């Protein structure tokens, strides 16, 4: 029986072929699949590579696959992923709605779907097709999204690789999930090719942690973040956050302030704070009274529950792990935040992901 990875590759090849036939129908352009999941060279890390021929010229794209793109927040992560490649990148999904298509064009994200909708731009090439109806739903090659519990566990594993071979109780403490969830998450990760080993004691290891990180960043704002009891406030003093320590409150800076602390590249316009649930009542009271915060559904200060219990970084004790700061940034879709997220990944995240 083919492995889950082989099945995924076969399905992706079939889906891309279907999309290229639809593109020929709507535009007359010819295309072909060059490679599925290149393992070497500058395209390593892409889901696929395709060629599209227009006016006698071949345009090559590296492809990022998403099963469904039904929220604008997903596009920030897609753009961040595609910007890492030297060649032009392309988003591929089963169906791209007109609203998502227009946002892709604004963000300069080429796309292609199985209905024949497309946005392609290059020398001698400018295509924008939208409004084509999707085909009947079929299995779409995609990596699983995961439940909120799975996202908590994966976050802990990405931040602390030692947890892969730790007792389940340690993972429960780090991720804040039920003991019964751990086995299911490990089974899913192994089934999808993200974990190898496990037959011998302490020999589990992450496979393609960068892909797992990208999957987590895509799903976090959709499946986990809304469940973190988000609350919004406004402050009388716009600069209240400067030099404001949070660690003694059991809280951490996320988003733009975390990026400022970690890179010194971004001037924050919004504030994101994560508070450990056990400290929430006291911390929130002190933050509100000491800084004159008032509840405001449209405020630029967001306070959420922290969902991890990991060792602090001694150099940045009141800042969330870089992976979470990155996810907060790309979910905003703001160009200045995407630029800072790219810098944050290059400086602090990529090296950690490559470690065994």
C-alpha positions as CSV (number, residue, x, y, z in Angstrom):
1,X,0.0,0.0,0.0
2,X,1.4,3.4,-0.9
3,X,2.5,5.6,2.0
4,X,0.5,8.8,2.8
5,X,3.3,10.8,1.2
6,X,3.2,8.9,-2.1
7,X,-0.6,9.2,-2.1
8,X,-0.4,12.9,-1.6
9,X,2.1,13.3,-4.4
10,X,-0.1,11.3,-6.8
11,X,-3.1,13.3,-5.9
12,X,-1.3,16.6,-6.3
13,X,0.0,15.6,-9.8
14,X,-3.6,14.8,-10.8
15,X,-4.9,18.0,-9.4
16,X,-2.2,20.1,-11.1
17,X,-2.9,18.4,-14.4
18,X,-6.6,19.1,-14.0
19,X,-5.8,22.8,-13.3
20,X,-3.5,23.2,-16.3
21,X,-6.2,21.7,-18.6
22,X,-8.7,24.2,-17.1
23,X,-6.1,27.0,-17.7
24,X,-5.9,25.9,-21.4
25,X,-9.7,26.1,-21.6
26,X,-9.9,29.6,-20.1
27,X,-6.8,31.2,-21.6
28,X,-5.4,29.0,-24.3
29,X,-2.1,28.7,-22.5
30,X,-0.1,25.5,-22.3
31,X,1.4,24.2,-19.0
32,X,3.1,21.2,-17.6
33,X,4.2,19.8,-14.3
34,X,8.0,19.8,-14.1
35,X,8.5,18.2,-10.6
36,X,6.6,17.3,-7.4
37,X,8.4,18.3,-4.2
38,X,11.9,19.0,-5.4
39,X,14.4,17.8,-2.9
40,X,17.5,19.6,-4.1
41,X,18.6,23.0,-5.5
42,X,17.0,26.4,-5.1
43,X,13.4,25.0,-5.4
44,X,13.8,22.6,-2.5
45,X,10.9,23.2,-0.1
46,X,8.3,23.9,-2.8
47,X,5.3,21.6,-3.2
48,X,5.8,21.5,-7.0
49,X,7.4,23.2,-10.0
50,X,5.4,24.0,-13.2
51,X,6.0,25.6,-16.6
52,X,3.5,27.8,-18.4
53,X,4.1,28.7,-22.0
54,X,2.9,32.1,-23.4
55,X,3.9,33.8,-26.6
56,X,6.6,31.3,-27.2
57,X,8.2,32.0,-23.8
58,X,8.4,29.5,-20.9
59,X,7.5,30.9,-17.4
60,X,8.5,28.7,-14.5
61,X,6.8,28.8,-11.1
62,X,7.4,27.2,-7.8
63,X,4.1,26.1,-6.3
64,X,2.6,26.4,-2.8
65,X,-0.4,24.1,-2.3
66,X,-3.4,25.0,-0.1
67,X,-6.5,22.9,0.1
68,X,-8.8,25.8,0.7
69,X,-8.1,29.5,0.8
70,X,-11.2,30.8,2.4
71,X,-9.8,33.5,4.6
72,X,-7.7,36.6,3.7
73,X,-5.5,36.0,6.7
74,X,-4.0,32.9,5.0
75,X,-2.5,35.0,2.2
76,X,0.1,36.6,4.5
77,X,1.7,33.2,5.2
78,X,1.4,32.2,1.5
79,X,3.2,35.4,0.4
80,X,5.9,34.9,3.0
81,X,6.5,31.3,1.8
82,X,6.6,32.2,-1.9
83,X,8.9,35.2,-1.3
84,X,11.6,32.8,-0.1
85,X,12.2,31.3,-3.5
86,X,14.3,32.8,-6.3
87,X,11.8,31.9,-9.0
88,X,8.3,33.4,-9.2
89,X,6.0,31.6,-6.8
90,X,2.4,30.5,-7.4
91,X,-0.5,29.6,-5.1
92,X,-2.5,26.6,-6.1
93,X,-5.8,25.6,-4.6
94,X,-9.0,23.8,-5.6
95,X,-10.9,27.0,-6.0
96,X,-10.0,30.7,-5.6
97,X,-13.0,32.9,-5.0
98,X,-13.3,36.4,-6.6
99,X,-12.6,38.1,-3.3
100,X,-9.5,36.0,-2.6
101,X,-8.4,36.5,-6.3
102,X,-8.6,40.3,-6.0
103,X,-6.6,40.2,-2.8
104,X,-4.0,38.0,-4.4
105,X,-3.6,40.5,-7.2
106,X,-3.2,43.3,-4.7
107,X,-0.5,41.3,-2.9
108,X,1.1,40.2,-6.2
109,X,0.5,36.5,-5.5
110,X,0.1,34.6,-8.8
111,X,-2.5,31.8,-8.4
112,X,-4.1,28.9,-10.3
113,X,-7.0,26.7,-9.4
114,X,-8.8,23.7,-10.8
115,X,-11.7,25.8,-12.2
116,X,-9.4,27.8,-14.6
117,X,-9.2,30.9,-12.5
118,X,-5.7,32.4,-12.6
119,X,-3.5,35.4,-12.0
120,X,-0.2,35.2,-13.9
121,X,2.2,38.0,-14.4
122,X,5.6,38.1,-16.1
123,X,7.4,39.4,-19.2
124,X,4.9,39.2,-22.0
125,X,2.3,37.6,-19.7
126,X,-0.6,39.1,-17.8
127,X,-3.6,36.9,-17.1
128,X,-6.4,37.6,-14.6
129,X,-9.3,35.2,-14.7
130,X,-11.9,35.0,-12.0
131,X,-15.5,33.9,-11.5
132,X,-15.1,30.4,-12.9
133,X,-17.1,27.9,-10.9
134,X,-15.2,25.1,-9.1
135,X,-15.5,21.5,-10.2
136,X,-17.2,18.9,-8.1
137,X,-15.3,18.5,-4.8
138,X,-12.5,15.9,-5.0
139,X,-9.7,14.8,-2.7
140,X,-7.2,17.6,-2.9
141,X,-3.5,17.0,-2.2
142,X,-2.9,18.8,1.1
143,X,-1.2,18.4,4.4
144,X,-3.7,18.1,7.3
145,X,-4.6,21.2,9.2
146,X,-5.0,19.9,12.8
147,X,-7.2,20.6,15.8
148,X,-6.4,23.3,18.3
149,X,-4.9,20.6,20.5
150,X,-2.7,19.5,17.7
151,X,-1.6,23.0,17.0
152,X,-0.6,23.4,20.7
153,X,1.5,20.2,20.6
154,X,3.2,21.1,17.3
155,X,4.1,24.5,18.6
156,X,5.7,23.0,21.6
157,X,7.6,20.5,19.5
158,X,8.9,23.2,17.1
159,X,10.0,25.4,20.0
160,X,11.6,22.6,22.0
161,X,12.8,19.6,19.9
162,X,13.7,17.7,23.1
163,X,10.0,17.1,23.7
164,X,9.8,14.7,20.8
165,X,11.4,12.0,23.0
166,X,10.1,13.3,26.4
167,X,7.5,11.5,28.5
168,X,4.0,12.4,27.4
169,X,3.4,14.1,30.8
170,X,6.1,16.6,29.9
171,X,4.4,17.4,26.6
172,X,1.1,17.8,28.4
173,X,2.7,20.4,30.7
174,X,4.3,22.2,27.8
175,X,1.3,22.3,25.5
176,X,-1.6,22.4,27.9
177,X,-3.5,19.6,26.3
178,X,-5.1,16.4,27.6
179,X,-2.9,13.3,27.9
180,X,-5.0,11.4,25.4
181,X,-4.4,13.9,22.7
182,X,-0.6,13.3,22.5
183,X,-0.7,9.9,21.0
184,X,-3.2,11.0,18.3
185,X,-1.0,14.0,17.4
186,X,2.1,11.8,17.1
187,X,0.3,9.2,15.0
188,X,-1.0,11.9,12.6
189,X,2.5,13.5,12.3
190,X,4.1,10.2,11.6
191,X,1.4,9.2,9.1
192,X,2.0,12.4,7.2
193,X,5.8,12.0,7.2
194,X,6.7,14.7,9.7
195,X,8.1,12.3,12.4
196,X,10.5,9.5,11.8
197,X,11.7,6.8,14.2
198,X,10.0,6.0,17.4
199,X,10.6,2.2,17.4
200,X,13.5,2.6,19.7
201,X,13.8,4.7,22.8
202,X,14.5,8.4,22.2
203,X,15.0,8.1,18.4
204,X,12.1,10.2,17.2
205,X,13.0,13.1,15.0
206,X,11.2,15.8,13.0
207,X,11.3,15.4,9.2
208,X,10.9,18.6,7.1
209,X,10.4,20.9,10.2
210,X,10.2,23.9,7.9
211,X,7.1,22.5,6.2
212,X,5.5,21.7,9.5
213,X,6.3,25.2,10.7
214,X,4.6,26.7,7.6
215,X,1.6,24.5,8.0
216,X,1.3,25.6,11.7
217,X,1.6,29.3,10.7
218,X,-1.2,28.9,8.2
219,X,-3.6,27.2,10.6
220,X,-2.8,29.1,13.8
221,X,-4.8,32.3,13.1
222,X,-7.8,30.3,11.9
223,X,-8.0,27.3,14.2
224,X,-6.3,28.2,17.5
225,X,-6.0,32.0,17.9
226,X,-9.8,32.6,17.9
227,X,-10.0,30.3,20.9
228,X,-7.5,32.2,23.0
229,X,-10.1,34.5,24.6
230,X,-9.1,37.6,22.5
231,X,-10.0,41.0,24.1
232,X,-9.3,44.4,22.7
233,X,-8.4,47.7,24.4
234,X,-7.3,51.3,23.7
235,X,-4.7,53.3,25.6
236,X,-4.8,57.1,26.2
237,X,-1.0,57.1,25.7
238,X,0.0,55.6,22.3
239,X,3.5,54.9,23.6
240,X,2.5,53.2,26.8
241,X,4.1,49.9,25.8
242,X,7.7,51.3,25.5
243,X,10.0,49.9,28.1
244,X,7.1,48.1,29.7
245,X,8.2,44.8,31.2
246,X,5.6,42.0,31.3
247,X,7.4,39.0,32.6
248,X,6.6,39.7,36.2
249,X,2.9,39.6,35.3
250,X,3.1,36.2,33.6
251,X,2.7,37.8,30.3
252,X,4.5,38.2,27.0
253,X,4.6,40.6,24.1
254,X,3.5,39.1,20.7
255,X,3.0,40.6,17.3
256,X,4.6,43.9,16.4
257,X,6.1,44.7,19.8
258,X,7.7,41.2,19.9
259,X,9.1,41.9,16.5
260,X,10.5,45.2,17.6
261,X,12.1,43.6,20.6
262,X,13.6,40.8,18.6
263,X,14.8,42.6,15.4
264,X,14.7,46.4,16.3
265,X,13.4,46.8,12.7
266,X,9.7,47.6,13.2
267,X,8.0,50.6,14.9
268,X,4.9,49.0,16.5
269,X,1.4,50.4,15.6
270,X,-0.4,47.7,17.5
271,X,0.2,45.7,20.7
272,X,-0.4,42.0,21.2
273,X,-0.1,40.5,24.7
274,X,-0.3,36.9,25.7
275,X,-1.1,36.2,29.4
276,X,-0.8,32.9,31.2
277,X,-4.3,31.9,32.3
278,X,-3.3,31.4,35.9
279,X,-2.1,35.0,36.0
280,X,-4.8,36.5,33.8
281,X,-7.0,38.2,36.4
282,X,-4.2,40.0,38.3
283,X,-2.2,40.8,35.2
284,X,-5.2,42.2,33.3
285,X,-6.2,44.4,36.3
286,X,-2.7,45.8,36.6
287,X,-2.4,46.4,32.9
288,X,-5.7,48.2,32.7
289,X,-5.2,50.4,35.8
290,X,-1.6,51.3,35.4
291,X,-1.8,52.1,31.7
292,X,-5.4,53.5,31.6
293,X,-6.6,50.9,29.1
294,X,-10.3,50.9,28.2
295,X,-12.2,48.1,26.5
296,X,-12.7,48.8,22.8
297,X,-13.7,46.2,20.2
298,X,-11.7,48.2,17.5
299,X,-8.8,48.9,19.8
300,X,-5.2,48.4,18.7
301,X,-4.3,46.5,21.9
302,X,-5.2,42.8,21.8
303,X,-4.8,40.5,24.9
304,X,-5.0,36.7,24.5
305,X,-4.4,33.6,26.7
306,X,-1.0,32.1,26.5
307,X,-1.2,28.5,25.4
308,X,2.3,27.2,26.1
309,X,4.5,26.5,29.1
310,X,8.1,26.5,27.9
311,X,11.4,27.7,29.3
312,X,11.9,31.4,28.8
313,X,14.6,32.9,26.6
314,X,16.9,34.6,29.1
315,X,17.6,37.4,26.5
316,X,13.9,38.1,25.9
317,X,12.0,36.9,29.0
318,X,8.8,38.9,28.2
319,X,8.6,38.1,24.5
320,X,6.8,35.2,22.9
321,X,8.8,32.5,21.0
322,X,9.9,33.9,17.5
323,X,7.6,31.3,15.7
324,X,4.5,32.9,17.3
325,X,5.7,36.5,16.7
326,X,6.1,35.5,13.0
327,X,2.6,34.0,12.8
328,X,1.1,37.1,14.4
329,X,2.8,39.3,11.8
330,X,2.0,37.4,8.7
331,X,-1.7,37.0,9.7
332,X,-2.1,40.8,9.5
333,X,-1.3,41.0,5.7
334,X,0.3,44.4,6.3
335,X,3.3,44.8,3.9
336,X,5.5,46.3,6.6
337,X,4.7,43.3,8.9
338,X,5.4,40.8,6.1
339,X,8.8,42.4,5.5
340,X,9.6,42.2,9.2
341,X,8.4,38.6,9.4
342,X,10.8,37.7,6.6
343,X,13.7,39.3,8.5
344,X,12.6,37.5,11.7
345,X,12.6,34.2,10.0
346,X,16.0,34.7,8.4
347,X,17.6,35.9,11.7
348,X,16.0,33.6,14.3
349,X,13.8,30.9,12.9
350,X,15.4,29.2,9.9
351,X,18.5,28.2,11.9
352,X,16.5,26.7,14.7
353,X,14.4,24.7,12.2
354,X,17.5,23.2,10.7
355,X,18.7,21.9,14.0
356,X,18.2,18.2,14.6
